[in-house]
């Protein structure tokens, strides 16, 4: 995890491990996530280096990954 620029994952042990290590993490969450991710936020108090990408509506993964694609284009230009 320390050897990569970015970890993109769903809510798994990898997300928690990377977040606890301070690695840059983008996590994808379903519309109604686990309580620990709160609601209507793209950050978390648990892991300051983590950015949250949420489904805007039930089963809508397409827009989540379109948002990530756009963000990656911005980040990789730097």
Sine and cosine of phi, psi and omega as CSV:
sin_phi,cos_phi,sin_psi,cos_psi,sin_omega,cos_omega
0.00,0.00,-0.62,0.78,0.01,-1.00
-0.92,0.38,-0.28,0.96,-0.06,-1.00
-1.00,-0.10,0.08,1.00,0.02,-1.00
-0.91,-0.41,0.38,-0.93,0.01,-1.00
-0.98,0.18,-0.48,0.88,-0.11,-0.99
-0.40,-0.92,0.66,-0.75,0.12,-0.99
-0.94,-0.35,0.83,-0.56,0.10,-1.00
-0.90,-0.43,0.84,-0.55,-0.11,-0.99
-0.41,-0.91,0.21,-0.98,0.16,-0.99
-1.00,-0.01,-0.12,-0.99,-0.02,-1.00
-0.96,0.27,1.00,-0.03,-0.02,-1.00
-0.71,-0.71,0.03,-1.00,0.08,-1.00
-0.87,0.49,-0.54,0.84,0.03,-1.00
-0.87,0.49,-0.66,0.75,0.03,-1.00
-0.87,0.49,-0.70,0.71,-0.03,-1.00
-0.94,0.34,-0.64,0.77,0.03,-1.00
-0.90,0.43,-0.77,0.64,-0.01,-1.00
-0.88,0.48,-0.69,0.72,0.03,-1.00
-0.88,0.47,-0.67,0.75,-0.01,-1.00
-0.94,0.34,-0.39,0.92,0.04,-1.00
-1.00,0.09,-0.14,0.99,-0.02,-1.00
0.99,0.13,0.21,0.98,0.03,-1.00
-0.95,0.30,0.41,-0.91,0.07,-1.00
-0.96,0.29,0.85,-0.53,-0.08,-1.00
-0.76,-0.65,0.72,-0.69,0.20,-0.98
-0.92,-0.39,0.85,-0.52,-0.03,-1.00
-0.92,-0.38,0.69,-0.72,0.06,-1.00
-0.98,-0.21,0.75,-0.66,-0.06,-1.00
-0.81,-0.59,0.54,-0.84,0.06,-1.00
-0.94,0.34,0.18,-0.98,-0.08,-1.00
-0.83,0.56,-0.72,0.70,0.06,-1.00
-0.93,-0.36,1.00,0.02,-0.09,-1.00
-0.98,0.20,0.10,-0.99,0.11,-0.99
-0.85,0.52,0.47,-0.88,-0.09,-1.00
-0.82,0.58,-0.54,0.84,-0.11,-0.99
-0.92,0.39,-0.28,0.96,-0.02,-1.00
-1.00,-0.07,0.02,1.00,-0.01,-1.00
0.83,0.56,-0.30,-0.95,0.02,-1.00
-0.74,-0.67,0.47,-0.88,0.13,-0.99
0.84,0.55,0.60,0.80,0.06,-1.00
-0.71,-0.70,0.51,-0.86,0.09,-1.00
-0.94,-0.35,0.20,0.98,0.11,-0.99
-0.74,-0.67,0.18,-0.98,0.03,-1.00
-0.67,-0.74,0.59,-0.81,0.05,-1.00
-0.94,0.35,-0.41,0.91,-0.06,-1.00
-0.94,0.35,-0.66,0.75,-0.11,-0.99
-0.72,-0.69,0.99,-0.15,-0.05,-1.00
-0.88,0.48,-0.39,0.92,-0.03,-1.00
-1.00,0.03,0.12,0.99,-0.09,-1.00
-0.97,-0.26,0.65,-0.76,0.12,-0.99
-0.89,-0.46,0.68,-0.73,-0.07,-1.00
-0.97,-0.24,0.75,-0.67,0.13,-0.99
-0.91,-0.42,0.88,-0.48,-0.10,-1.00
-0.93,-0.38,0.49,-0.87,0.18,-0.98
-0.91,0.41,0.77,-0.64,0.05,-1.00
-0.97,0.25,-0.38,0.92,0.08,-1.00
-0.49,-0.87,0.32,-0.95,-0.06,-1.00
-0.80,0.60,0.74,-0.67,0.06,-1.00
0.93,0.36,0.14,0.99,-0.03,-1.00
-1.00,-0.05,0.98,0.18,0.06,-1.00
-0.99,0.11,-0.43,0.90,-0.05,-1.00
-0.84,0.54,-0.75,0.66,-0.03,-1.00
-0.92,0.39,-0.53,0.85,0.05,-1.00
-0.87,0.50,-0.75,0.66,-0.05,-1.00
-0.97,0.23,-0.39,0.92,0.15,-0.99
-0.92,0.39,-0.65,0.76,0.06,-1.00
-0.89,0.46,-0.68,0.74,0.02,-1.00
-0.90,0.43,-0.67,0.74,0.03,-1.00
-0.85,0.52,-0.72,0.70,0.01,-1.00
-0.89,0.46,-0.68,0.73,0.01,-1.00
-0.90,0.43,-0.64,0.77,0.04,-1.00
-0.89,0.46,-0.62,0.78,0.04,-1.00
-0.88,0.47,-0.63,0.78,0.02,-1.00
-0.94,0.35,-0.74,0.68,-0.06,-1.00
-0.90,0.43,-0.65,0.76,-0.07,-1.00
-0.97,0.24,-0.25,0.97,0.07,-1.00
-0.97,0.23,-0.30,0.95,-0.06,-1.00
-0.98,0.19,0.00,0.00,0.00,0.00
